[in-house]
Amino acid sequence: MPAGITSALIAGLTSVIVLAGGHFLSRVGAAREKKSQVNSLYMNPLRLFAEEAYYRLFEIKIEPEAPNWLSQSISHADELSEQEDDWYIGRGCYLISSCYFTACLFATITRLRRDIPYLQLGRNVDTELLRLTFRVSKAFLRDLGIFYVIQHTIGRQMYNEDRLLNYREFCQLLGRREDRIWFSQLLTFYLDLGKRETKAWRRLDEALDAIWDLGNFIDRVVKGGRSIETRLISEGRLKPLSPSARRLRILTANLYPKSQNPGLNRTAPLRGTAC
């Protein structure tokens, strides 16, 4: 074959390979960008508030004085109309911040469930997320607690356009009776925990179980560390595992999944807390 033809063929083949490689890299880059956006808008906020809500419920369960912190100032949601601003950052902070973390969890779940058909998540990820988020909703619904549609209504009210309300805005919202009525079941749940109502405590245990599983699944989806477990360690609630103990836990996790959740076992009380 003449050298000119060979050179032309090589040049043409090289161009095809370069174009194909560029197209492939472009698609890979677009996929990574899409995944980054999904994590930023949906997964990371849900992961954060799963951790926050879990830890507050865990604290209420294991701290003997926590029920008193919830019920020391009011006994019914309507009494919020009588409270001044300093109550929300003082005596009422533990109760209202507990409601705030749970309301933010409802908000991030509601947003994810609304948009999940359009997110193009990995194989089986969308189905598992729907299942796990529904388990969380079902836990709070147990024994006619916080109704399913009310959870999603709370979730929608927690957004100001695309931004979650901050704690101050949340307190101002609860001060208005026409808005507070939609949060009454959430407030009642925490007030009932303060009164040590049996149904509320069963709801708490089921919520701890569901949030633990949801948080761990999102950790794997975003390829991050174990967020809830790390929070418990940082708060002094768990000791870090040695490498050998961690390998043992991985081996036994499928056989004894419930044993991995500290919220299902009572541990020593906390020495202090914060709102």
ABEGO torsion letter per residue (X at the ends): XBAAAAAAAAAAAAAAAAAAAAAAAAAAAAAAAAAAAAAAAAAAAAAAAAAAAAAAAAAAAABAAAAAAAAAABABAAAAAABBAAAAABAAAAAAAAAAAAAAAAAAAAAAAAAAAAAGBBBGAAAAAAAAAAAAAAAAABGGBBBAAAAAAAAAAABBEABBBBAAAAAAAAABAAAAAAAAAAAAAAAAAAAGBAAAAAAAAAAAAAAAAAAAAAAAAAGBBBAAAAAAAAAGABBBBBAAAAAAAAAAAAABAAAABAAABBBBBBABBBX
